[in-house]
Amino acid sequence: HNDTILGGSGNDRLWGDNGNDSLNGGEGNDVLRGGAGRDVLDGGAGEDRVFGGSGNDRILDSDTDNDIFRGQGGRDDFVFTDIASGGASETDQILDFVLGQDQIFIDVPSSSSKLTINGKSVGDGGSVAAKAGANVLQYGSQKVEFFVNDPNTSDHMINVDNTNGFGVDIVLI
């Protein structure tokens, strides 16, 4: 069965099991588990733990809290839609990124500020390879750093782990 499950304003635990499920935790510190199938998972606001399960999942990060993501099996897409409001103490982590299989997408709303990563801007299309260490994105006055196996602090940080020091495909939308 394909399930659509919406959490409330509390700390929710949502399980999708089999099928192509859509889970949204809403507000609160939620735990989402997609299970088997091609799932769409969004923890919502709060410090969330999101587990894709087997299948090709789409894991959304629509806020800048301290979230932990695990795609688990399959080809997973990690989509970040809010990066400009982060603070120095906020870090998102992708703990099981698989090179050549998983991808990171940066999809921010259009604005007068331009988002760039390693010299390439959103709107230019294409992808950018992030290397081991710090990879800087600039969005207006906010600085976002992708750290590949080398965490540190910035306005908002996304720590990508389990890449064995190789590049990460980041697609700018």
Residue frames as qw, qx, qy, qz and C-alpha x, y, z in Angstrom:
[[0.000, 0.887, 0.461, 0.000, 0.00, 0.00, 0.00],
 [0.352, 0.389, -0.037, 0.850, 1.07, 3.57, -0.64],
 [0.373, -0.712, -0.521, 0.287, 0.58, 5.60, 2.53],
 [0.143, 0.629, -0.054, 0.762, 0.47, 9.34, 3.21],
 [0.594, -0.565, -0.488, 0.299, 1.16, 10.09, 6.86],
 [0.097, 0.719, -0.081, 0.683, 1.24, 13.59, 8.37],
 [0.490, -0.252, -0.605, 0.575, 2.61, 14.21, 11.85],
 [0.200, -0.907, -0.352, -0.112, 1.37, 16.92, 14.18],
 [0.048, 0.885, -0.248, 0.391, 3.11, 19.55, 16.27],
 [0.728, -0.595, 0.333, -0.076, 4.57, 17.03, 18.74],
 [0.081, -0.553, 0.810, 0.179, 7.49, 14.63, 18.57],
 [0.878, 0.219, 0.059, -0.421, 6.16, 12.01, 16.13],
 [0.338, -0.307, 0.859, 0.232, 7.32, 8.55, 15.05],
 [0.718, 0.465, 0.008, -0.518, 6.12, 7.69, 11.54],
 [0.429, -0.207, 0.840, 0.260, 6.62, 4.36, 9.73],
 [0.528, 0.412, -0.289, -0.684, 5.79, 3.78, 6.08],
 [0.742, -0.024, 0.669, -0.040, 6.54, 0.04, 5.74],
 [0.466, 0.126, 0.707, 0.517, 6.14, -1.31, 2.17],
 [0.302, 0.809, 0.491, 0.116, 4.92, 0.76, -0.78],
 [0.353, 0.375, 0.062, 0.855, 5.71, 4.23, -2.07],
 [0.346, -0.727, -0.536, 0.254, 4.96, 6.30, 1.01],
 [0.153, 0.644, -0.026, 0.749, 4.86, 10.02, 1.76],
 [0.579, -0.560, -0.479, 0.350, 5.74, 10.95, 5.35],
 [0.133, 0.645, -0.091, 0.747, 5.81, 14.48, 6.80],
 [0.476, -0.246, -0.668, 0.516, 6.66, 14.90, 10.47],
 [0.189, -0.886, -0.282, -0.315, 5.39, 18.47, 10.82],
 [0.077, -0.783, 0.391, -0.478, 6.72, 20.40, 13.81],
 [0.811, -0.493, 0.271, -0.161, 8.64, 18.67, 16.58],
 [0.065, -0.579, 0.805, 0.114, 11.61, 16.35, 16.85],
 [0.889, 0.183, 0.078, -0.413, 10.40, 13.48, 14.68],
 [0.350, -0.303, 0.853, 0.241, 11.60, 10.04, 13.60],
 [0.738, 0.450, -0.055, -0.500, 10.57, 8.97, 10.08],
 [0.401, -0.247, 0.855, 0.217, 11.17, 5.50, 8.62],
 [0.516, 0.372, -0.333, -0.696, 10.21, 4.93, 5.01],
 [0.772, 0.008, 0.623, -0.122, 10.66, 1.17, 4.79],
 [0.472, 0.084, 0.718, 0.505, 10.65, -0.56, 1.40],
 [0.341, 0.782, 0.511, 0.107, 9.55, 1.36, -1.68],
 [0.356, 0.367, 0.122, 0.851, 10.16, 4.74, -3.27],
 [0.310, -0.740, -0.528, 0.278, 9.37, 7.07, -0.38],
 [0.153, 0.657, -0.014, 0.738, 9.23, 10.85, 0.05],
 [0.602, -0.523, -0.482, 0.364, 10.23, 11.84, 3.58],
 [0.112, 0.633, -0.091, 0.761, 10.19, 15.34, 5.14],
 [0.430, -0.271, -0.676, 0.534, 10.83, 15.71, 8.86],
 [0.142, -0.878, -0.334, -0.313, 9.47, 19.27, 8.86],
 [0.050, -0.787, 0.322, -0.524, 10.51, 21.77, 11.55],
 [0.778, -0.552, 0.252, -0.163, 12.53, 20.41, 14.45],
 [0.055, -0.589, 0.802, 0.077, 15.54, 18.17, 15.00],
 [0.905, 0.156, 0.050, -0.392, 14.54, 15.10, 13.01],
 [0.352, -0.338, 0.852, 0.192, 15.94, 11.63, 12.33],
 [0.739, 0.451, -0.041, -0.500, 15.00, 10.37, 8.86],
 [0.415, -0.249, 0.854, 0.193, 15.64, 6.82, 7.59],
 [0.488, 0.340, -0.404, -0.695, 14.76, 6.09, 3.96],
 [0.800, 0.011, 0.569, -0.192, 14.86, 2.31, 4.07],
 [0.467, -0.001, 0.734, 0.494, 15.30, 0.14, 1.00],
 [0.379, 0.761, 0.513, 0.122, 14.27, 1.73, -2.28],
 [0.372, 0.291, 0.131, 0.871, 15.07, 4.95, -4.11],
 [0.232, -0.758, -0.536, 0.289, 13.97, 7.63, -1.66],
 [0.185, 0.642, 0.061, 0.742, 13.65, 11.42, -1.76],
 [0.506, -0.536, -0.477, 0.478, 14.58, 12.93, 1.61],
 [0.111, 0.793, 0.178, 0.572, 13.64, 16.59, 2.02],
 [0.447, -0.358, -0.396, 0.718, 15.17, 19.10, 4.41],
 [0.053, 0.754, 0.394, 0.523, 12.86, 22.11, 4.54],
 [0.383, -0.919, 0.005, -0.095, 14.36, 23.75, 7.63],
 [0.437, 0.652, -0.497, 0.370, 17.80, 24.35, 9.11],
 [0.696, -0.598, 0.291, -0.272, 17.64, 22.44, 12.38],
 [0.126, -0.521, 0.844, 0.012, 20.06, 19.70, 13.43],
 [0.903, 0.162, 0.057, -0.393, 18.73, 16.81, 11.35],
 [0.321, -0.388, 0.844, 0.186, 20.24, 13.37, 10.74],
 [0.772, 0.403, -0.121, -0.476, 19.55, 11.56, 7.46],
 [0.381, -0.258, 0.869, 0.184, 20.19, 7.96, 6.43],
 [0.571, 0.310, -0.393, -0.651, 19.15, 6.96, 2.94],
 [0.713, -0.136, 0.675, -0.133, 19.90, 3.30, 3.66],
 [0.557, 0.092, 0.734, 0.379, 19.44, 1.11, 0.55],
 [0.441, 0.739, 0.491, 0.138, 18.76, 2.29, -3.00],
 [0.368, 0.292, 0.135, 0.872, 19.58, 5.50, -4.87],
 [0.219, -0.761, -0.521, 0.320, 18.58, 8.35, -2.59],
 [0.232, 0.604, 0.121, 0.753, 18.17, 12.07, -3.24],
 [0.365, -0.542, -0.449, 0.609, 18.77, 14.51, -0.37],
 [0.163, 0.672, 0.352, 0.631, 16.98, 17.79, -1.16],
 [0.315, -0.414, -0.376, 0.766, 17.75, 20.98, 0.82],
 [0.114, 0.717, 0.494, 0.478, 15.18, 23.76, 0.34],
 [0.277, -0.942, -0.050, -0.183, 16.11, 26.12, 3.19],
 [0.792, 0.002, -0.209, 0.573, 19.69, 27.09, 3.80],
 [0.210, 0.621, -0.045, 0.753, 19.72, 30.85, 4.31],
 [0.478, -0.722, 0.026, -0.500, 18.40, 30.94, 7.88],
 [0.866, -0.133, -0.412, 0.252, 20.93, 28.64, 9.51],
 [0.319, -0.894, 0.249, -0.191, 22.98, 29.47, 12.58],
 [0.202, 0.641, -0.726, 0.145, 26.44, 28.50, 13.74],
 [0.400, -0.250, 0.811, -0.345, 25.10, 25.75, 16.00],
 [0.814, 0.296, 0.265, -0.423, 22.98, 24.06, 13.32],
 [0.005, 0.441, -0.834, -0.331, 24.32, 21.03, 11.48],
 [0.898, 0.194, 0.050, -0.392, 22.55, 18.56, 9.21],
 [0.272, -0.469, 0.827, 0.151, 24.21, 15.18, 8.72],
 [0.869, 0.282, -0.240, -0.330, 23.95, 12.60, 5.95],
 [0.551, -0.561, 0.612, -0.080, 25.47, 9.49, 7.53],
 [0.690, -0.023, 0.703, 0.173, 25.45, 6.92, 4.73],
 [0.452, 0.747, -0.158, -0.461, 25.97, 8.78, 1.45],
 [0.792, 0.030, 0.546, 0.272, 26.87, 6.38, -1.38],
 [0.009, -0.589, 0.406, 0.699, 29.07, 7.84, -4.12],
 [0.107, 0.133, -0.789, -0.590, 27.87, 7.37, -7.66],
 [0.168, -0.420, -0.887, -0.097, 24.43, 6.51, -6.37],
 [0.167, -0.774, -0.509, 0.337, 23.07, 9.17, -3.97],
 [0.303, 0.478, 0.166, 0.808, 22.79, 12.88, -4.81],
 [0.163, -0.548, -0.423, 0.704, 22.38, 16.17, -2.96],
 [0.185, 0.643, 0.473, 0.574, 20.04, 18.77, -4.47],
 [0.145, -0.344, -0.295, 0.880, 20.05, 22.46, -3.50],
 [0.010, 0.573, 0.639, 0.513, 16.64, 23.95, -4.34],
 [0.159, -0.424, -0.403, 0.795, 16.25, 27.43, -2.84],
 [0.292, 0.825, 0.472, -0.109, 13.55, 29.96, -3.76],
 [0.480, 0.509, 0.153, 0.697, 14.53, 32.61, -6.28],
 [0.317, -0.865, -0.204, 0.330, 15.68, 35.84, -4.74],
 [0.292, 0.933, -0.195, 0.074, 17.95, 38.76, -5.45],
 [0.396, -0.661, 0.636, 0.034, 20.71, 36.86, -3.63],
 [0.744, 0.411, -0.490, -0.192, 22.61, 34.32, -5.68],
 [0.833, -0.397, 0.383, -0.044, 23.57, 30.93, -4.33],
 [0.568, 0.636, -0.521, -0.031, 26.92, 29.64, -5.52],
 [0.860, -0.401, 0.309, 0.061, 28.98, 26.59, -4.69],
 [0.660, -0.241, 0.467, 0.537, 32.59, 26.35, -5.68],
 [0.071, -0.348, 0.370, 0.859, 32.02, 29.16, -8.20],
 [0.100, -0.256, -0.793, -0.544, 28.87, 27.77, -9.89],
 [0.299, 0.016, 0.284, -0.911, 25.51, 29.53, -9.39],
 [0.366, 0.408, 0.806, -0.223, 21.98, 28.22, -9.01],
 [0.470, 0.755, 0.146, -0.434, 20.13, 28.88, -12.23],
 [0.157, 0.626, -0.666, -0.374, 23.19, 27.93, -14.26],
 [0.949, 0.097, -0.093, -0.284, 22.00, 24.31, -14.02],
 [0.643, 0.434, -0.604, 0.184, 24.23, 21.27, -13.93],
 [0.841, -0.508, -0.171, 0.075, 26.08, 19.72, -11.07],
 [0.052, 0.826, -0.478, 0.295, 29.13, 20.50, -8.98],
 [0.832, -0.053, -0.503, 0.229, 31.60, 18.04, -7.49],
 [0.412, -0.838, 0.240, -0.267, 32.39, 18.68, -3.84],
 [0.624, 0.380, -0.620, 0.286, 35.78, 17.48, -2.67],
 [0.680, -0.390, -0.514, 0.348, 36.99, 16.23, 0.72],
 [0.300, -0.171, -0.260, 0.902, 37.03, 19.05, 3.25],
 [0.162, 0.608, 0.385, -0.676, 35.11, 22.32, 3.05],
 [0.208, 0.359, 0.624, 0.662, 33.01, 23.32, 0.05],
 [0.011, 0.370, 0.348, -0.861, 31.51, 26.80, 0.41],
 [0.109, 0.646, 0.650, 0.386, 28.08, 27.92, -0.78],
 [0.081, -0.163, -0.199, 0.963, 27.27, 31.61, -0.63],
 [0.048, -0.652, -0.698, -0.293, 23.66, 32.81, -0.43],
 [0.152, -0.922, -0.105, -0.341, 23.50, 36.55, 0.09],
 [0.086, -0.748, 0.518, -0.405, 25.32, 37.22, 3.35],
 [0.856, -0.319, 0.339, -0.224, 24.84, 33.65, 4.61],
 [0.264, 0.542, -0.789, -0.116, 27.62, 31.12, 4.23],
 [0.939, -0.103, 0.184, -0.270, 26.80, 27.42, 4.02],
 [0.082, 0.596, -0.791, -0.110, 29.55, 24.86, 4.04],
 [0.970, 0.033, -0.151, -0.188, 29.34, 21.26, 2.91],
 [0.218, -0.653, 0.721, -0.070, 31.92, 19.25, 4.78],
 [0.897, 0.183, -0.369, -0.161, 32.86, 15.92, 3.32],
 [0.877, -0.182, -0.341, 0.286, 34.27, 13.83, 6.20],
 [0.451, 0.091, -0.267, 0.847, 35.62, 16.99, 7.88],
 [0.208, -0.823, -0.512, -0.129, 33.02, 18.77, 10.07],
 [0.299, 0.001, -0.203, 0.933, 33.46, 22.36, 11.26],
 [0.080, 0.686, 0.567, -0.449, 31.16, 25.33, 11.91],
 [0.110, 0.146, 0.379, 0.907, 29.61, 27.96, 9.63],
 [0.427, -0.030, 0.074, -0.901, 26.23, 29.71, 9.25],
 [0.896, 0.049, 0.199, -0.393, 24.71, 26.35, 8.34],
 [0.031, -0.499, 0.849, 0.172, 26.59, 23.12, 7.84],
 [0.938, 0.125, -0.027, -0.321, 25.74, 19.91, 6.05],
 [0.283, -0.547, 0.786, 0.053, 28.10, 17.10, 6.99],
 [0.871, 0.292, -0.252, -0.305, 28.28, 14.34, 4.39],
 [0.430, -0.524, 0.732, -0.071, 29.81, 11.16, 5.79],
 [0.770, 0.059, 0.635, 0.013, 30.66, 7.71, 4.43],
 [0.611, 0.773, -0.049, -0.163, 32.14, 9.01, 1.17],
 [0.880, -0.116, 0.177, 0.425, 35.70, 7.73, 1.73],
 [0.320, -0.603, 0.186, 0.707, 37.10, 11.18, 0.92],
 [0.334, 0.233, 0.641, 0.650, 35.90, 11.25, -2.71],
 [0.136, -0.065, -0.165, -0.975, 33.69, 13.82, -4.45],
 [0.245, 0.458, 0.760, -0.390, 29.97, 14.30, -3.86],
 [0.095, 0.382, 0.583, 0.711, 27.53, 15.16, -6.67],
 [0.052, 0.529, 0.466, -0.707, 25.57, 18.30, -5.80],
 [0.208, 0.485, 0.636, 0.563, 22.86, 19.38, -8.23],
 [0.017, 0.297, 0.218, -0.929, 21.85, 23.05, -8.25],
 [0.194, 0.583, 0.771, 0.170, 18.19, 23.59, -9.18]]
